[in-house]
């Protein structure tokens, strides 16, 4: 694994976990399920929405990391250093 891949994996875990937790808690605090079927439906829906949100945050985080790496490489390339 490259340093960029490791950074992406760590960022994905942190951001994805936080996003999932926030979505799950929002749903939990704004629903009042009656009975086992409703509780199961809320639990499943919160999981699915949490995973969707975590996936979207992964794509966003990965794109930001890719842009940062590209800028860093551009700034530290030999051509750039010799023109300064």
Secondary structure as UniProt FT lines:
FT   HELIX           3..29
FT   HELIX           35..76
FT   HELIX           78..83
//
